[in-house]
């Protein structure tokens, strides 16, 4: 849904997207990261030997780590990144030449 400048009527755009299973909301820190981000993604990056903060599900004794369990529950990547990215690019391309630089 979007609201154009100066308009009071919302424009609703249908998509074929669905919330990923077991995800109930996005964290604001997830917005700029793709699911295949090597650090914050969903952990499905092939050939990467890095720790993916977006996919950590630590198990063990309480109070051993300095970070609490809730820290790891936070969504770290945006499953709708491609949709968001295409809309940003479309918006940037509509700006008069010279107003936006990549």
N, C-alpha and C positions, 0 to 999 in steps of 0.2 A: 504494500500500500504506500502511496506517496501523496504528498500535498504540494502542488505547484505554488510558487510564489504568487501572492495576491489572490489565490483561489481559496474558497471555503469548502470545495467539494473534493473528497479524497478519490484518487484513482487506484482501483484495485487491479492488480496484475496476477493472473493465475499462473502457477508454476507446477511443475511435476515433482517438486522437491518434498521430502518428508523428513521429519526429525529422525536422526539415527536412533536405533533401539537403545534403550537405557540412558538416553540424554534427555534431560528435562529443561535445560536452559543453557545459554552461553555466557561465559564470563567476558567482561569487556577486554581482558587481555588476550582473548582468543581471536578477536576480529582480524588482525593482520596476518595470521598464520594459516597456511594451507595444511591439509591433513598429511601431506607427504613432507612437511618440514622436518629436517633431520633432528632438530632439538625438541621442538614443541609439538610435533605431529603425533599421529596415532600409533606410531611404532612400526608401521608397515614399510619403512624405507629399506629396500633390499641392498645388501652390500655395505650397510652402515654398521659400524661397531660402536656407535655412540649411544649414550643413555638418552632415551627419549622421555622428557619430562611430561609429555602429553599422554604417555601410555603407562607410566609407573603405577603399580599397584602393590606397594610394599606390604609384606606380611611379617609379623614377628612380635616381640614383646613390646608392651606399651612403654613410653617414656625413654626409649633407647635413643631415638633420633631427636635432633634438635627441632625438627619441623613436625607439627602435629598431623594426624591422619587427615584432617579436613583439607590441609594444603594440597594433598594429592587427589582430592575429589574434584578440584576445580578444572573446568574444561580449558585446555590450553591451545586448541586449534579450532578453526572455523570450518565446519563441514559444508558451509554454504559459500566458501571463499570464491569459487569460480563465478558464481552468480554475482556476488558483490564486485568482483574485479571487472567483469564485463560491463556492469552498469557504471562503474567509475571511469572506465576507458571511454565508453559512449558519451558520458557527460563531458569529459575533457576534450573529446574531439568536436563537440558542439561549441566550445568556447572560441571566440574570435582569435585568429592567429596571433601568437605572441603573448597571450594572457597566461598561458600555462606552459611550463617546460617540464619535460620528463625527468 
